[in-house]
Amino acid sequence: MIRIVVVDDQAIVRDGLVTVLGLIEDFEVVGEAADGQAGLELVLDSKPDVVLMDLRMPKLDGVAATAQIHQLLPDTAVLVLSTFADQESIVDALRAGARGYLTKDAGRQQLEAGIRAVASGQTTLAPAVREAALSGIQTSHTADTAADDDLALRFPLLTAREREVVALITEGLSNSEIAVQLFLSVATVKSHINSIFAKFHVTTRAQLIAAALRR
């Protein structure tokens, strides 16, 4: 079973999520909270696998709650479910330790897939979120050389190949998909990613995207 806590200040949203998630055989909603502080206390008490976290809430916002959960319960994955998909919200949430970011127009299948992804240690981003991330990291592709020069200025510690890997990570590609795209072995891709993580001082793809967006 994947044990889930829902944190959202809108009762109708919480009720809808609890109902939808309850229909999925191996999902179990173990609690719900109407603000960030109550959500944090509930999570620390119940230690779920996944927290569905809203961002704009009273008492303690979702970013602050996420940061504390990430620090105190690093094995609990936070999946942001927000109305907002602006770069500031995305960066703040991913920097705080969120493992994924979906918008509230997500359908049941996308929500289920996102929960399963973060529960297994992967990163998941909604298309609108990924587009915002890409727009913050990549320049216009009207001239490949100009785009690469711009990336080189913003990421001077990265090699040209590592910059390509970062760009593909923001598009949501897996290691094997990146390997196919760049004509590399999966082992080589993993080596590049380890190097990138070390240079950015991060440990997850979500934190890498946040760090890249800050550039």
C-alpha positions in Angstrom: 0.0 0.0 0.0 1.0 3.6 -0.7 0.0 5.6 2.4 -1.0 9.2 1.6 -1.7 12.4 3.5 -3.6 15.2 1.8 -2.9 18.8 2.9 -5.1 21.6 1.4 -7.0 24.5 2.9 -10.0 24.0 0.6 -12.4 21.4 2.0 -13.9 20.6 -1.4 -10.5 19.9 -2.8 -9.6 17.6 0.1 -12.9 15.8 -0.1 -12.4 15.3 -3.9 -8.8 14.0 -3.5 -9.7 11.7 -0.7 -12.6 10.2 -2.7 -10.6 9.8 -5.9 -7.5 8.3 -4.1 -9.8 5.9 -2.1 -10.9 4.3 -5.4 -7.4 3.2 -6.2 -6.8 -0.3 -4.8 -3.3 0.1 -3.4 -3.7 3.7 -2.2 -4.6 4.5 1.4 -5.4 8.0 2.6 -4.2 8.0 6.2 -5.2 11.6 7.0 -6.0 15.1 5.8 -5.3 18.6 7.1 -6.6 22.1 6.3 -3.4 24.1 6.9 0.4 23.6 6.8 1.0 23.4 10.5 -1.7 20.7 11.1 -0.4 18.9 8.0 3.1 18.9 9.3 2.0 17.5 12.7 -0.1 14.9 11.0 2.7 13.8 8.7 5.2 13.5 11.6 2.7 11.4 13.5 1.6 9.1 10.7 4.8 9.0 8.6 3.1 8.4 5.2 4.8 7.5 2.0 3.5 10.5 0.1 2.1 13.9 1.0 -0.1 15.8 -1.4 0.8 19.4 -0.5 -0.9 22.6 -1.4 1.3 25.8 -1.4 -0.8 28.7 -0.3 -2.3 27.9 3.1 -2.7 29.6 6.5 -0.5 29.1 9.6 2.3 27.4 7.7 2.6 27.5 3.9 3.3 24.5 1.8 6.9 25.4 1.1 7.8 25.7 4.8 5.9 22.6 5.6 7.7 20.7 2.8 11.1 21.9 4.0 10.4 20.6 7.5 9.1 17.3 6.2 12.1 16.9 4.0 14.4 17.5 6.9 12.7 15.4 9.5 11.3 12.6 7.3 13.5 12.4 4.2 11.9 9.1 3.1 8.4 10.7 2.9 7.9 12.2 -0.6 6.1 15.5 -1.0 4.1 16.0 -4.2 3.0 19.6 -4.6 -0.5 20.0 -6.0 -1.1 23.7 -6.7 -3.0 26.1 -8.8 0.2 28.0 -9.4 2.8 27.1 -12.0 5.0 30.2 -11.9 8.8 29.8 -11.7 9.0 31.3 -8.2 6.5 28.8 -6.8 8.2 25.9 -8.6 11.7 26.9 -7.5 10.7 27.4 -3.9 8.9 24.1 -3.7 11.6 22.0 -5.3 14.3 23.8 -3.2 12.4 22.9 -0.1 12.6 19.2 -1.1 9.4 18.5 -3.0 9.9 15.5 -5.2 7.2 16.4 -7.7 4.9 19.3 -8.8 1.5 18.9 -10.4 -1.2 21.5 -11.1 -4.8 21.2 -9.8 -6.1 20.6 -13.3 -4.4 17.2 -13.3 -6.6 14.3 -14.1 -6.9 11.1 -12.1 -4.4 9.2 -14.3 -1.8 11.9 -14.0 -2.3 12.2 -10.3 -2.0 8.5 -9.8 1.1 8.3 -11.9 2.6 11.2 -10.1 2.0 9.6 -6.7 3.5 6.3 -7.8 6.5 8.1 -9.3 7.5 10.1 -6.2 6.7 7.1 -3.9 9.4 5.2 -5.9 11.9 8.0 -5.6 11.4 9.6 -9.0 10.7 13.2 -9.9 7.5 14.1 -11.7 6.5 17.5 -13.1 3.3 18.6 -14.8 3.7 19.7 -18.4 3.0 23.3 -17.5 5.6 23.1 -14.7 8.2 21.5 -17.0 7.5 24.2 -19.6 8.1 26.9 -17.0 11.3 25.2 -15.9 12.5 24.9 -19.5 11.8 28.6 -20.2 13.9 29.5 -17.2 16.8 27.3 -18.1 17.0 27.3 -21.9 17.1 30.3 -24.3 15.4 30.5 -27.7 16.5 27.7 -30.0 16.6 29.9 -33.1 20.4 29.5 -33.0 21.9 26.4 -31.4 25.3 28.0 -31.0 23.8 31.1 -29.3 21.7 28.9 -27.0 24.7 26.8 -26.0 26.8 29.9 -25.4 24.2 31.3 -23.1 24.0 28.1 -21.2 27.7 28.0 -20.9 27.7 31.5 -19.3 25.0 30.5 -16.8 26.6 27.1 -16.0 30.3 27.6 -16.2 31.2 24.6 -14.1 29.4 22.2 -16.4 30.8 20.6 -19.5 28.9 21.0 -22.8 27.7 17.4 -22.4 26.5 18.0 -18.8 24.6 21.0 -19.9 22.8 18.8 -22.5 22.0 16.3 -19.7 20.6 19.1 -17.5 18.3 20.3 -20.3 17.0 16.8 -20.9 16.4 16.2 -17.2 14.2 19.3 -17.1 12.2 17.7 -20.0 11.5 14.7 -17.8 13.6 12.2 -19.6 14.8 9.1 -17.8 18.4 8.0 -17.8 17.7 5.4 -20.5 15.9 8.0 -22.6 18.8 10.5 -22.2 21.2 7.8 -23.2 19.3 7.2 -26.5 19.0 10.9 -27.2 22.7 11.6 -26.7 23.9 8.2 -28.1 25.5 7.3 -24.8 25.4 4.3 -22.5 23.2 4.5 -19.4 26.3 4.1 -17.2 27.8 7.2 -18.9 24.6 9.1 -18.3 24.6 8.1 -14.6 28.3 9.3 -14.4 27.3 12.7 -15.9 24.4 13.0 -13.5 26.6 12.2 -10.5 29.0 14.9 -11.6 26.2 17.4 -12.1 24.8 16.7 -8.6 28.2 17.2 -7.1 28.7 20.5 -8.8 25.3 21.8 -7.8 25.5 20.3 -4.3 22.2 18.5 -4.7 21.0 14.9 -4.2 17.8 14.7 -6.3 16.6 15.7 -9.8 14.0 18.0 -8.3 16.7 19.9 -6.4 18.8 20.0 -9.5 16.0 21.6 -11.5 15.4 24.2 -8.7 19.2 24.9 -8.6 19.3 25.3 -12.4 16.3 27.6 -12.4 18.1 29.9 -9.9 20.7 30.4 -12.6 
